[in-house]
């Protein structure tokens, strides 16, 4: 859903569609019988384009396709990088100059003027190892930091972390390491608070004490983290911050804080239930048009 609540992107029969909420008008933006599209997202600052993943029907392998863009009039369809399929979803930078994504679990950046380039882990004191996957990027609101989910099984024990990379200082902060459960696909990207102080994420950990929905402070101050929904569930809690950063909305299961939609107040992290159907989940915070 767009930030003003006026339009919605959705997938139907392997194409990306745009719907106008007020008029009900719908338009197929991709119309590509030879490709499959999914996971469309609005591109902040690019009012006339969207970002998504796509692949051919003949493609094989455990991946989510390739980062792709198209304009809202249906023109300008472009696959940004067809070298190797991505395990996670792409993330555009706040200044619209860079798209972060992965190639088969390795971190990459796409810049419109120069094209694809690897994200150099050695600049941050890390080694590039093919068996270590770096996926599901998320930019801080000011574009100075880039979080990736980093995981692998280098010594017969699997581990997952969130690595927060400071792009100017060339340092990295690791938060909430845990031993993940086996599952198909990669975890979704963490979600930054609007002020860049907090990350919200769902940890699919083997240990129940580490599993569930967490918020972790990542602004360089004393580390704080809060366990909002202490339950392992393969159902994604869909955490979404309010535009002012005062609330975090998420969905839970009956095994967690209770089935349905919840609000956590930033700072106190007290929980408030919302009177909605038990299977509801948050989609977006919107500022309706006057």
C-alpha positions in Angstrom: 0.0 0.0 0.0 1.2 3.5 -0.8 2.0 5.8 2.1 -1.1 7.9 1.4 -3.3 4.9 1.3 -4.4 5.6 -2.2 -2.9 2.7 -4.1 -2.1 -1.0 -3.6 0.4 -3.3 -5.3 -0.5 -7.0 -5.5 0.3 -10.1 -7.4 -2.2 -11.9 -9.6 -1.4 -14.8 -12.0 2.4 -14.1 -11.7 2.1 -10.4 -12.7 2.3 -7.2 -10.6 -0.9 -5.2 -10.5 -1.7 -1.7 -9.3 -5.1 -0.8 -7.9 -6.6 2.6 -7.1 -8.5 2.4 -3.8 -10.9 5.2 -4.5 -11.9 4.3 -8.1 -11.3 0.6 -8.1 -9.3 0.9 -11.3 -6.8 -1.9 -11.7 -3.8 -2.1 -14.1 -1.4 -4.9 -14.9 2.1 -3.3 -14.8 4.2 -6.2 -16.0 2.2 -8.3 -18.6 5.1 -10.7 -19.1 3.9 -14.2 -20.1 7.5 -15.5 -20.0 8.4 -14.3 -16.5 7.0 -14.6 -13.0 6.9 -11.6 -10.7 6.5 -11.3 -7.0 7.1 -9.3 -3.9 6.5 -5.8 -5.2 7.5 -2.8 -3.0 7.3 0.9 -3.3 10.5 2.7 -4.1 10.9 5.7 -1.8 11.7 8.8 -3.7 10.9 7.1 -7.0 7.2 8.1 -7.4 7.0 6.5 -10.9 8.7 3.1 -10.4 8.5 0.0 -8.2 11.0 -2.7 -7.2 10.3 -6.4 -7.2 11.8 -9.8 -8.0 11.2 -11.8 -11.2 12.4 -14.9 -12.9 11.6 -17.1 -16.0 9.3 -20.1 -15.6 12.1 -22.3 -16.7 14.4 -21.1 -13.8 15.3 -23.7 -11.3 16.9 -23.6 -7.9 16.1 -22.3 -4.4 16.0 -18.6 -5.0 13.6 -15.6 -5.3 14.7 -14.6 -8.7 16.3 -11.3 -9.8 15.9 -7.7 -8.8 13.7 -5.9 -11.3 12.1 -2.5 -11.8 9.1 -1.2 -13.8 7.5 2.2 -14.1 3.9 2.7 -12.9 2.8 3.2 -16.5 4.0 -0.3 -17.3 7.1 0.9 -19.3 10.8 0.6 -18.5 10.7 -3.0 -17.4 14.3 -3.9 -16.5 16.1 -6.8 -14.7 18.9 -5.2 -12.7 21.1 -8.2 -12.5 20.6 -11.7 -14.0 23.9 -13.2 -13.0 22.6 -15.4 -10.1 19.3 -15.6 -8.3 18.7 -13.9 -5.0 17.8 -15.7 -1.8 16.2 -12.6 -0.3 14.5 -9.5 -1.5 16.2 -6.3 -2.7 16.2 -3.0 -0.7 16.5 0.5 -2.2 18.6 3.1 -0.4 16.8 6.2 1.0 18.6 8.4 -1.6 17.5 6.2 -4.4 21.1 5.8 -5.6 21.7 2.2 -4.7 19.8 -1.1 -4.5 21.2 -3.7 -2.1 20.5 -7.4 -2.8 22.2 -10.8 -2.8 23.5 -13.0 -5.6 23.1 -16.6 -4.4 23.6 -15.5 -0.8 26.5 -13.1 -1.4 25.9 -9.3 -0.9 25.8 -7.0 -3.9 24.9 -3.4 -4.7 23.4 -2.0 -7.9 23.9 1.7 -8.9 22.1 3.1 -11.9 25.2 4.7 -13.3 27.6 1.8 -13.0 25.5 -1.3 -12.6 26.2 -4.3 -10.2 29.1 -4.4 -7.8 29.9 -6.7 -4.9 29.5 -5.4 -1.3 33.1 -5.8 -0.1 33.0 -7.5 3.3 36.8 -7.2 3.7 36.5 -3.5 4.2 34.8 -4.3 7.5 37.3 -6.8 8.6 35.3 -9.8 7.5 36.2 -12.5 5.0 34.1 -13.4 2.0 33.2 -17.1 2.4 30.8 -18.8 -0.1 29.4 -20.9 2.7 28.3 -17.9 4.7 25.1 -16.3 3.3 24.6 -12.5 3.5 21.0 -11.8 2.6 17.8 -9.7 3.3 19.3 -6.2 3.4 17.7 -3.2 5.1 18.9 0.4 4.9 18.8 2.7 7.9 16.5 5.8 7.3 19.5 8.1 6.9 21.2 5.6 4.5 24.4 5.5 6.6 24.0 2.0 7.8 23.0 -1.2 6.0 21.8 -4.3 7.9 22.2 -7.8 6.5 21.2 -11.2 7.9 24.3 -13.3 8.0 24.3 -17.0 8.5 26.1 -20.2 7.8 27.2 -23.6 9.1 31.0 -23.4 8.9 31.7 -25.9 11.7 28.7 -28.2 11.6 26.8 -25.8 13.8 24.6 -23.2 12.1 24.5 -19.6 13.3 22.6 -16.5 12.3 23.3 -12.9 13.2 22.1 -9.5 12.1 25.2 -7.5 10.9 24.7 -3.7 11.0 27.3 -2.1 8.7 28.3 1.5 9.2 29.1 2.5 5.6 31.2 5.6 6.6 33.2 4.3 9.5 33.5 0.8 7.8 32.6 -1.0 11.0 30.1 -3.7 11.7 27.9 -4.5 14.8 26.5 -8.0 15.3 23.3 -8.3 17.2 21.3 -11.2 18.5 23.3 -14.3 17.4 21.3 -17.5 17.5 21.2 -21.1 16.2 18.5 -21.2 13.5 16.0 -23.9 12.9 16.0 -25.6 9.5 13.5 -24.0 7.1 13.0 -23.3 3.4 14.1 -19.9 2.3 15.8 -17.1 4.1 14.5 -14.9 7.0 12.9 -11.6 6.0 14.9 -8.4 6.4 14.8 -6.6 9.8 12.7 -3.4 10.0 14.3 -0.1 11.0 12.5 2.3 13.2 12.0 5.8 11.6 14.6 7.4 13.9 17.2 4.7 13.1 17.5 3.6 16.8 15.9 0.2 16.7 15.6 -2.9 14.6 12.6 -5.2 14.8 13.0 -8.8 13.5 11.7 -12.3 13.9 14.3 -14.8 15.1 13.6 -18.4 14.0 15.8 -19.8 16.7 16.1 -23.4 18.0 16.3 -22.1 21.6 12.9 -20.8 22.7 14.6 -18.1 24.7 16.0 -16.6 21.5 13.0 -17.2 19.2 10.2 -14.8 18.3 9.9 -11.1 17.7 12.6 -8.8 19.1 13.5 -5.2 19.0 17.2 -4.3 19.5 18.8 -0.9 19.9 21.5 -0.2 17.3 22.3 3.5 17.5 25.7 3.1 19.2 24.3 3.6 22.7 24.2 0.9 25.4 22.7 -2.3 23.9 19.1 -2.9 24.7 16.8 -5.6 23.4 13.3 -6.6 24.2 11.4 -9.8 23.6 8.0 -8.7 22.4 6.6 -12.1 21.4 8.4 -15.0 22.9 7.2 -17.8 20.6 8.7 -19.8 17.7 6.4 -19.6 14.8 6.9 -20.1 11.1 4.2 -17.4 10.6 5.8 -14.0 9.9 4.7 -11.4 12.5 4.9 -8.6 9.9 6.3 -5.9 12.2 5.6 -2.4 10.9 6.6 0.9 12.6 4.3 3.9 12.8 5.6 6.9 10.9 6.5 8.7 14.1 8.3 5.7 15.5 6.1 5.6 18.6 4.4 2.2 17.9 5.3 -1.1 16.4 2.4 -3.2 15.0 2.7 -6.9 14.6 0.6 -10.1 14.4 0.9 -13.0 16.8 -0.3 -16.6 17.1 -2.3 -18.3 19.8 1.0 -19.7 21.2 2.4 -16.2 21.6 0.9 -13.2 23.3 -2.4 -14.1 21.7 -3.8 -14.5 18.3 -4.4 -11.2 16.4 -2.8 -7.8 16.0 -0.9 -6.0 18.7 0.7 -2.6 19.3 4.0 -2.2 21.2 4.7 1.3 22.5 8.3 2.3 21.9 10.3 2.9 25.0 8.1 1.0 27.5 7.4 -1.8 25.0 4.1 -2.4 26.7 1.6 -4.3 24.5 -1.9 -3.3 23.5 -4.3 -5.7 21.6 -6.3 -4.4 18.7 -9.9 -5.5 18.2 -9.5 -7.1 14.9 -10.0 -10.7 13.5 -7.6 -13.2 14.9 -6.1 -13.9 11.5 -5.4 -10.1 10.8 -1.9 -8.9 10.2 -0.5 -5.4 9.6 0.0 -4.3 6.0 1.0 -0.6 6.3 0.7 2.6 8.2 -1.0 5.2 6.0 -1.8 8.9 6.1 -5.1 9.1 4.3 -5.7 11.8 1.7 -7.8 14.7 2.9 
